[in-house]
Amino acid sequence: MMKLLIGIFLIGIFSAADGRCSRGCDLAYASYYVWRDSNLTFISDMLQTPIPTILDHNRQIANQDSVLADTRINVPFTCDCLRGGEFLGHDFTYRTSPGVTYELIAGTYYANLTTVDWLQRNNMYPAWNIPDTGVALNVTVNCSCGDKNVSPDYGLFVTYPLRIGESLESVAAANNLSADLVRRYNPTANSSSGSRLVFIPGRGLSGGAIAGISVAGIAVVLLFAGCLYVGLQRKKKQEKIQLLSTVHDQQVGHAPGDIKAPNSAGTRDGASPGLTGITVDKSVEFSYEELASATDNFSIANKIGEGGFGAVYYAELRGEKAAIKKMDMQASKEFLAELKVLTNVHHLNLVRLIGYCVEGSLFLVYEYIENGNLSQHLRGSGREPLPWSTRVQIALDSARGLEYIHEHTVPVYIHRDIKPANILIDNNFHAKVADFGLTKLTEVGSTSLPTGRLVGTFGYMPPEYAQYGDVSPKVDVYAFGVVLYELISAKEAIVKGGNSAADSKGLVALFEEVLSEPDPTEELKKVVDPRLGDKYPLDSVQKMAMLARACTHENPQLRPTMRSIVVALMTLSSTTEDWDVGSFYGNHGLLNLMSGSKEEENPNLVKEIKLITGYGFDDPNLLQQASSVHPSLLRGYMVAPPLNGWRMSIGDAALDLFITKEHYFLYPGGEEVVGTNDNSGKSTDTPGDTATRTVPKQRIHSENERFVEGNRRN
């Protein structure tokens, strides 16, 4: 504390930055104004600063793959004494690309941290003749080292480009600085608004704010700090009580908003000393000591991953393998979102939440998935390439998980960050969707809702979300389409080309070019994962690519639902003859599918009934009933020619029946339909068995439409 006060006091004797220099300093900041369509990768390339370093100095960035446009971030860089002591600055290197101009480099790529005049003075090429062949240009950015009498811990200064509408006074006020202090460091700057560089005190590495201060000011700061500490401790305690109450109420059946004061017995369900194993149907509250012991005090050796919201550690808790995500207290919104989803939603293809801890940091404890994530299998070294059949299965598993949160939960959950890194693979190469920290809730039937904060990962965001912030389940559908393209090609969502970010191309755009060819077959072969060699059925790859194309349609209304995607992938994984890709994508039937319209098809020949398990509907009694009942009076809708679907009820369960040329696919539905069975075929088949049977003549009801009759015969 004394070091901090001395550092703050010395600010009062700062003098203006000298025009000449004898030496530089290790660290200064560049205030980078994030423009639309830029990202951390681009900013890192421009300022030659690693992304982890940028994140260390910008704790407000919750997800490294998503930075909100029209905000500022501080990028650290070395402040050198340049041109024989003429001024303080740093020379960055930019490699030219076709169509680049000095105005574009200064005003956009470097966010006005430099000027056109500086670029012309420090490079040999005139503005009208800049080479476009990757020539290196010097991009000089001025900086300030503050005052030599101030500890480097508190002496970081920011090179701050004023934008239209900003002035020294407004910048000082926005950063809680003395306007007089800012003016003294920028004596030649006009106090009125304008576009030019100024230097302002930033924040030290320890997080201590730099500001002009007097003796009276010290007292105010200390008083404020004391009040803030007490307030934060009280808030932390209240948040913990509310969090534990919420989880407890959800477990005992209270409404989400009906918070009741917890008691000692009610807030630690499943955490008693007598517990011999991990309780998976409740959220167990662990102590920090238990988690620290299980991870060897969160050692590097136990660290198995890191994401936008925290690091993940391997642990063995109470005899079970587990993965522990350690999150900063600032990520409380994401923590609570994930806790709420996984406490209430359970499915075979969603990662299981075991418990949590809110001591010191925020911790979520999950089941441990042994085989890493999909991104590691597609692009990681030292792993065998995934066979094509496994890729189809992973796609189907992931689709099932998403379909469940979209259509079988109230409220509806929208993941908002679907990508291979968030799809975990178990030892049997089945997939589970993970990382629900960005999940959005919406009411059933809502088409979209606006959001004020852009989150997610570039390359997976659909146009309506990136441009307008509209959120709907079709956001996940678009991202899932990108994942399908990645399963085919093993390429990343943003395909880098050349030496600059301007040469990069989205995977969606790449495949759109391929699939738009008159005969895309040969071009498609060129983008298939080369590690597959020729060990893949081209017809199946083409069908998956067409499905991905439908998922990534620019118009969200013309994208399929996850339910339809599941059915298409089920058909693709069982028999490719059942699915005519041309019919699926090329005719008006797809438009009816994607817009929610119903369409009746002529009945096809059905030879088998196949019960598909593993959808979260594993009740043997229910499946036994389903295997012996044939639907009648069913609500029908077209899925994809020649695939038809009907919804039926068995007891209290809603089931969907999808019909192809060869099979019935019995699948859990999201809505009960009341009806009676006119005719039913009895069978003693066990769940999961496949049998050939005769289906009697039935009446098939399409709601608000006429009755139609059809024969299903052997």
N, C-alpha and C positions, 0 to 999 in steps of 0.2 A: 504493500500500500504506500509506504514512504517513497519508494522508487517512482510510483505512479504520480504522487503529488509533486515530487521534484520535477518530473518530466512536464507535468501540466504547468507548473509555475514558470518554468523556463520558456514556455511559449510566449509569455508576456514580454520577453526581451528579444524575440526574433527580429531580425532585420530583413529587408527585402532581398529576394534572391539576386545575387550578384550576376552581372552580365558576363563576367569571365570566370574561369575555373582553373584550379590546379590539379584536382583529381575528382573522380566521380564517387558513386556509392553503389553498394551491392543491390539495392532494391528501391524501386519507385513504382508508382501505379500509372496505368493508362486507363482513363474512364472510357469504356467502349459502349457506345449507344447501339443496342441490339436492333438491327433493322429486320423487317419482315423477310422471311425465307433464309435468314442466317442461322447458324447453330454453333455449338461449342467447337465442333471439329473445324469449321471454317475459321472461327476466331483464333483457335489454336494455331492453325496454319499461317494466318496472316501475321500474328505477333510472336510466332516461334516459341510458344509457351505450352508445356504439356497440359493436357486437360486436368489431371489430378492436381497440379499446382494451382490452376485457376479455381478449382473447386475448394481448395484449402483456404483461399482468400475470399470466397464468396459463399458463405454458409447459407445464404438465402436460397441458393439453387438446390431444390429438392431432388431433381432428376437431371442427371447430366445429359440425357438425350432430349431434353425439352427445356428451352429457355424462353421466357415470355418476351415477345417482341415489344419494342418501344420502352424498354427499361435499360438501365445501365449496369454494367459489371466492371469491377476493377481487375485489370490484368497486370500482374507483376512483371517487371523487366529490369534489366541492369541499366543504371544511369551512368553513362560514360562522359569523360571530358574529351570533346571532339575538336578536330581541326586545330591542334596545337594550343588548346586552352581557350578557344574562342567562345564555346558555349557547352552546356550540358545537354546530352541527348543520346539517342541510340539509333544505329543504322540497322533497320530490318531489310530483309531481302524479299522481293516479290518477283516471281517469274511470269513473264508476259504470256498472254493468250490472245487468240484472234479477237479483234474488235475492242480491245481494251484502250482506254484513254486515261490521261492523267486525272481528269475530273472524276472518272469512275473509281480510280484507285484511291484518291484522296477523300472524296466525299462519301463513298459507299464502303468500299472494301476496308478502309482504315478509319471510317466513321469520323472524318474531319480531325483526326489526330495529327495530320500533316496537311500541307496545302499544295495546290498546283505549282505555286511559285517555288516552294522548297523542292519539289520533284524535278522541276526544270533546272534548278541551280545545281542539284547533286547528281544529275545524270547527263550523259552526252547526247541523248536522243531528243530532237525537237518534238513538240507535241504532235505535229502532223506526220511524223515518221517514226512511230514507235514500233519496233520489230514485234512480230506475233509468233515467234519461233521459240519461246521459252527462255528469252534473254533475261538475265538477272538485273533488276532495277534496285537502286538504293532508296529506301523509304525512311527518311529521317524524322524522328519524333522527339520533340523537346521534353525535358524533364527537370525536376528540382530535387535536390538532396536536403532541403530544409536548412537547418543550422547545425554546425559541427559540435556545439555545446549540448545538444540534446541527444539522449540515448537513442540508438537506432531502433529500439523497441517501440519508440513513440514518434520517430521522425519521418515516417513515410509520407510522401507528398504525391498528390494526384495531378497528372496532366489532364485537364478538364476542358474539352471543347464546348464553349457556350453554343447553345442552339437558339434559333429565333424565338424570342419571347423570354429568354433567360438573361439575367443580369448578375453582377457580383452580389448584390443584396439578396436576390431570390435564391441564388446558389448557397450563400451563407446561411440563410434561414432554413433551407431544405436540409442542410447538413449539420444543423445545430452549432454553427460557428459564429464567431463575432464578425460582423460586417467590417469593422475597422481592421481586424486581423487580415481578412482576405484582401482588403484594399491595400494594406501595407505590403503584402507580398506581390501585388499586381499593380504597381504605381502607374504604369503606362496604359492600363486597361481602362476603357471608357466604362463608366458605371451603368450606362444605359445598355439596353439589350443589343445583342449583335453576335455574329458568328466569329469567334476568335478563341485562342487558347488562354486559359488562366491556370494558376496553380493553387490548389487548396490543400490544407492538412487532411490526411485520411485517418485510417485507424492503424494502430501498431499491431505487431504480430500477436501480442497478448490480448488484443481486443480493447485496449484502453483508448477512449475517445480523446482526440486532441482538440482543445478549444482555448481561447483566451480566457483568463480567469484571474480574479482578484482574491484578496483574503476573505472578503464576504462571500465571494463565489465559491470558495473551498468549503465553507460551512454549509452553503446551500447544496452543493454536490454531495457532501457526506450525509446530510439529512435526507436527501432524496434517495441516495443509495441504501440507507438503512430502511427507509419506508418500502423501497422496492424489494429488498430482500425479504422483509416480513411478509409483504404482499404475495411474493412468489411462493414462499413456503406455505402460506395459507391456501393459495390457489392450487398448489400442487397437491396438498392434502385433500382439498375439496374435489379436485379432479379424480383422485384415486378413489375417494368414497363413491363419487358418482359413477365411475367406471365399474367398480366392483358391484354397485347396486344394479347397474344396467345389466351386467352379465348375469347376476343372480336372478333378477326379475325375468330375464329371457328364459332362464333354465326352469323356473317354477311357473311360467305361464303368464306373467304380468304383461300388460301392454307396453310397447317400447317407451312411451312417454311417461309411464306411471312409475316414477322413481320413488323408492321408499328407503328410509334410513336403514343401513345394514346393521346386523348384529354380528357378534363374534362367530356365531355358528353358521351364518348365512353367507359370509363373504369368502370362505375358503373351501367351497365344495370340492371334495376330491383331494384335498391337500393335507389330510390328517396323517399323523405318523403311521397309522395302521395300514395305509395304502400300499399294496404290494406290487401293483402295476399301474401303468398310465391309463387313466380314464379317458376314453376317446369320445364319449357322447356328451361330455361337458368340457368347459374351459377350465383347466386346473390353474390355480395361481401358485407359481413357484416362488421361492425366495431367491434373492440375488446370490446368497451364499451357495445354494444348491447348483445354480447355473454356472457360477464361477468355478466351482469345484469340478463340474462335469466337463468344462472346456479348458482345464488347466489355466484358469484365470484369463480366459479368452486369448490364448496364445496364438502366435502366428502359425504354429504347427497344426492347430485345430481349425484354422480359417479355411473355408472351402469356397468362398465366393464373396462378391461385393456388388451391390446394386445402387440405385439412386438414393435409397433411403437408409442404407446401413449395410454392415458386414454380416455374413452368415458363418456360423461355426458348427462343427460337428461335435456331438456330445452323446454320451450314454447316460440316460436318466432312468433310474429305477429298473435297470435291466433291459431297457429298450433303446434302440438307436433313434436319435433325434437330430434335427437341424434347428439351430437357434439364431434368429435374426435380431441383432442388436441395433437399435435405432436411437437417434438423438431425440431429446425431449421436444425439439422444434418440429419433429415429424409426427406430432400427436394426432393430427387430422388423418394422416395415412394409417397410423397405428389403429385408431378407432374404427376406420372404415374396414380394414382387413379383419379386425376382431369381430365386428358386427356381421360381416358376410359369412366368415367361416364358422362362427358360433351357431349360425342358423341354417346354413346350407351344407348338406352332406351328399356326396355323390362319388361313385367309383372313379370318375375322371377329374375330380377336383382334389387338390392336395388337402390333407387332413390337418386341422389345427388341434394341437394337444393342449396347449396352455399359454400362459403369459406371465409377465412380471413387470411391475412399474416402479421398481426401486432404483434410483440413480439415473438409469436410462430406461428406455422402453424395450421390452423383449417379447418376441413371439416365438413359440416353440411348435415346430411342425414334425410330422412324420418324416423320417429320413428316406429320401429316394436315392437309391444307390448308384444309379447309372448316369448322373449328371443331367444336363439339359440338352435340348435339341440343337441349339447353336453349336455346342461342343462336338456333337456327333457329325454335324454337317461340315464344319469348318475347322475343328480342332485337329491337332496333329497327334499321331500315335493311336488313332482309333480306326477300326475297320469301317469301310463305307457301309452305310445302311442299305440292305437289299431293297429293291423296289416294293416288294410286298409289305415290308416293315414300314416303309414310308407311308403307304396307303393306310395301314393300321394306325399309325401315329396320327395321321390326319383325321381319321374317323374317331379315335378316342378324344382328341382335342375338340372336335366338333360336338361330340356328345356332351362334354363338360359345359361348353358355351351354350348349347341348346337348352341345357337344364336351367342355367341361371337366367336365360332370356324368357323361357316359357313355362317353367314349373315352379317359380318362386313368386311370392307376393311380399314386398314390391319386386318389380323386375330389377335385376342387377345388370349393369353395363360395365364390362371390365376396363376398357379404355387403354390397355397396354398389352395387347396380344402380340407376341413376337416369340421367336424360337428360344430366347433366353428365359422366358417365362413358361415354357412347356417342359416339364420334367419327365425323364424316362426311367422306368423301373427295370429290374433285372430281366423281366420277360418282354422288354421293349414295348410296353404299353405306356401311354402318355397320361399325364395329369396336368391340368392347368393350375398355375401358381401365381403368386404376387398380386393380391387384390387391393393393394394400397391406393390405387387410383379409381377404384370402383365407384360408379355413380348409381344412385337409386332413382327410379322413376315409377310412376303409377302404371298399372296394367292398362294397355290401350293407348298410352301416350306415344305420339309419333316421334317427337324430339323435344328437347328443352335446351335453352341457352345456358352457357357456362361462362363465367367471367375469367377463368384461369385456364390457359392452354396447357394441357399436360399430355404425356404420351411420348412416343418416339418418332422422330422424323423418318419418313419412308413408309410408315404404317398409318399415317393420318389421312383420312379421306378429305376431299376438297371442301365439303360443307363444314367440316370441323375446323380445319386449318384456317379457313377464310372467315367463317361466321361464328364459330364456336358451337354449332348445333350438335347436340349429343342424342343419339338414339342407338338401339341395338345394331343398326346398320354400320355404325362405327366399328364394332367388333367384326362384322362380316367383311368389311373392307380389309382390315388388318389380317384376318384369317386368309383371305385371298392372296395377300402378299406372302404369307407363310407357305401356302400351297406352291407358289412360284419358287420359293426357297427350297422346298422339298424336291422339286424337279431339278433345279440348277445348282443348289448349294451356294449360290451367290448371296451377298448381303442385300438388304433392302435398298441401299444406295450403292450403286456400282461405280467405283472410282475409275476414272480414266485420265491419262495424261498427268501433268504435274500440278494442276490447279484444281480448286474446287469447282470452277466453272465447267470443267470437263466431266463432272459426275452426272450420272443418269439414274433415275429411279428404276427399280426392277419392273414396276408396272409398265412404264413407258417402253422398256426394252422388250418385254413380252408382247406388248401391243403391236410393236413393229413386226415381230416374228409372226404373230397370228393374223396379221392383216395381209400377209403375202398371199397371192393367188393359190399357191400350193405351199402351205407352211411346214410340211413334213420335214423337208431337208433342213430348213432353217431351225426347226425345233431341235433336231439332232445336235446342232452346234451349241445349244445352250443347256443341254442335259448335263448333269454332273459327270465330268469326265472319269471320275473314279468308278462309276458304274460300268464303264466299258460298253459292251453291247448286251449286258445282262439286264435288259428291261424290255417289256412289251411296249413298243412305240404307240400302239393304239391306246393303251391304258394311259400313257404319259399325255397323249394328246387330249384325252377326255378330262384328265385332271387340269390341264392347262385351260381348257374351255370353261371348266367350272370356276377356276381362279379368275378368269376374265369376267365371268358373270358377277363374281363377288366384288370385283374392283370397278364395277361400272361407275361412271362419274355421277350418275343420278342415283341417289340412295333408294328411291322408290323402285328402281329397276334391279336392285340387288335381291337375291333370294334370302329367305329366312334361314336361320341355322337349322331349323327342322328339315327344310327341303335339302339343305346341304348334307345333313346326316343321311337322309334317304339316298341321295345320289352316291355318296361314298359307300354306303352299305351295298348298294347294287354294284358299284365298281369293284368292291373287294370280293364279292361273291361270284359274279359272272359278268364278264364284259359284254356278252351278247345281249344282255337285257337292256342296255342303255345305248340309244342312238344319239351320239353327240350332236349331229346335225339337227336332229329334232329338238334336242334339249336347248340349244342356244339359238338356232337359226329361225324358228318360226314363232308365230304369235302365241303359241302355248306357253313359252317362257315368260312372255309379258304378263299373261294371266297369272302365272305362278307368282311372279315377283310383286304384282300389284294386289295380290290377295284374291283375285277373281276365281270363280269355280268354273270348271269345265268338265263335261262328261265325255268319256271315251267309250268306244265300243268295247265290250268285254273281251278279254284275251283268254287264251287257253291256260288254265292253271293246273299243274300236275302235283304240286307238293305244298304242304304247309310246313314252314320252318319257324320255330320259336327261337327268337334271339334273346339271350339273357345278357346281364351285365350293364343294364341301363339304370341301375338304382332300384330296379323292380326285381328283387331276388326272392320274393316270398314263394316258396314251393307250392303252397296251397293255391295261391292266386294263379300261378302259371299252370297248375294242374287243371283248374277250372277253365283257363283260357284255351288249353289244348283240346278241350272237349266241346267247345261252343263255337258255332258258326254265326257270323253276324247277320242280322236282318234289321230292316228299318234303320239303315245307317246313313249318316250324313257324308256325302261324297265330295271330293275335290280332286282336281287334277294336280299331280306333282311334276311329272316330266314324261312326255310320251316315250314309250308306252307304259308308263308307271302311273297307277291310280292309287288313291288312298281313301280310306273311310275311317270314321271314328265310331267306336262302340263302347258300351259299358258292360263290365262284368262285376257284379256286386257294387261296391263303392268306388271301384277303380275305373279310370278312363283309359282306354287303349286305342291305339291307332293300328289299322290294318293296311299295309301297303302291298299292292299286288303288281307283280311283273308277269311276264309270260310263263315263268316256271314256278314262282314262289309266292306264298303269303309271308310278309314280314310283320310279325306282331310286335308292337312297339308301344311303350307307355305314353299315353296322351296327357295333355295338360288341362282337359276340360271334360266334365262328365256329360254324357248325352243320354237322355232317358229314352228307353225303347223297350220293346218286347220281342222275343224270339218267336217268329212264326214257325220256323223249321230249324232244327238243330241236329247236327250229326254228333253222335256220342263216340267217344274214343277212350281207350285206357292208356294212351301214350303218356309217357313221363315227360316232364319239362325238358326242352332241348332236343327231344327226339325229332326225327324227320320221318314222315310217313306219307304214302300216297293214299288219297281217299277221294271219294266222290262228294262234291258239294251240291246240295239240292238247289232247285230253282228258288230264287229269293227276290224279294222286293227291296230295292235300294232307294233310299230317300235322300234327295238333295234339298236342303232347307230352302224354302221359298221357291222351289222349282217343282216341276212335274215329277211324278213317279215314273221310273223306268224299270224295265225287267231285263234280266240277263241270265244266261245259263253259264255256270262254271262246271265243266265236265272233265272227266278223266281222259 
